[in-house]
Amino acid sequence: MSESEFEHIHSGGPGMRRIYAHLTHRVKPIIEQSAVVIVILDSSDNVNAKLAVELGLAMLLDKPIIALITPGVCISDKLSRLIDSIIQLQPAYGHNAELTREIKRLARVS
């Protein structure tokens, strides 16, 4: 998206201006400062705008991405190529040693 396209969004109605400001001043800096981005995919209908924006920013900022998935969740081939590590969570959601290892490993790489 070109700068003029961003400006077009920014000059949109009040709702678009709030979204643009939130993404520019809150979400982007958080992802820029993060060593690793963790996304949770917990249903087969896991496509939503928040996830799309966060994954897009993580990709554009070249951040390692860890996806936590619950049993039965399917990830598309393209999404699986974008994700650096996929960890299947157990139903109890207790401490996950695999997640801890992956965060440490990917944080060192970035």
N, C-alpha and C positions, 0 to 999 in steps of 0.2 A: 504494500500500500504506500503510495507516494505521500509526500508532505502535504500536497494540496488536497488529497483525499482525506487525510487526518483533519485538516482545517475545515473541510466540508462537514465532517462529523462534529467537530468542535463548534461550528456555527449553527448546528441544528437546534432543535427545541431544548427547553430546560432539562428534560430527561436525558437527552444525548449529552448535553454539556456536563451533567453530573456523572454520567458513566465515564466519559472521557477523562474528567478530572480524577475520578477514583482510580482508574487504570493507570494514568500517568503519574499521579502523585502518591498513590498508596501501594497498589499491587506491583507495579514494575520495580520500585526500589526494594521491596521485600524480596522479590525473586533475584534481583541483582546482588543482594547481600548474602543470599543463601548459597551454601556450598552444594547442596543437593535439593532437588524438588521431589516431594513425595505426594503421589496422588492415590486416592482410594477409589477403587472401582468395586462397588458392592451390589450391583444389580445388572441384569442383562440389558437394561435400558439406561446405560451410563453416559449417554450423550447429552451434554447440557452446555450452555454458554460459558459458565464459570470454568468448567473443566477445559473447554476449548481454548479460552483465553490464557489460562495458566499454562497449559501445555505449549501453546504457541509462543508465549514469552520465554518459557524455559528452553524451547528449541532455538529461538532466535538469539538467546543469550548464552547458548552452548552449555547449559547446565545439565549435569547428570540427572536422570529421572528414574525414580523407583516407583513402581506400581504395586500397590497392595490390593490383592483381589480376594474375594470370598469364593468359596467353592461354587462351581457352576457358572462363573462369569467367563464369557468368551471375549477375547481381545482380537480385533481385526489384524490382518497381516501387516498393514501399514503402521498401525499403532504399535505393534510389537517390535517393529524395526526402530521406532523412535525411542522406545523405553530401554534403558540400560540394564535394568534388573526387574524381574517380575517375581513377587513373593506371594505365595498362596497362604492366606491366613487360615488358621484353624478357628472353628466356631467359638472357642472360649475367649479369643482376643487377649490372651495373657502375654507375658513377656515373650518376645520372639527373637531368639538368638540370631537367626538368619538375617532378620532386619537390621539388627545392631551391627553385624559384620558388614553388610552391604553399605550401610550409611558410612561407616568408617572407611571402607575401601574406596567408595566413590568420592568421598570428601577429599581424600588424599590426591586423587587423580585430577580434580578440577583446579 
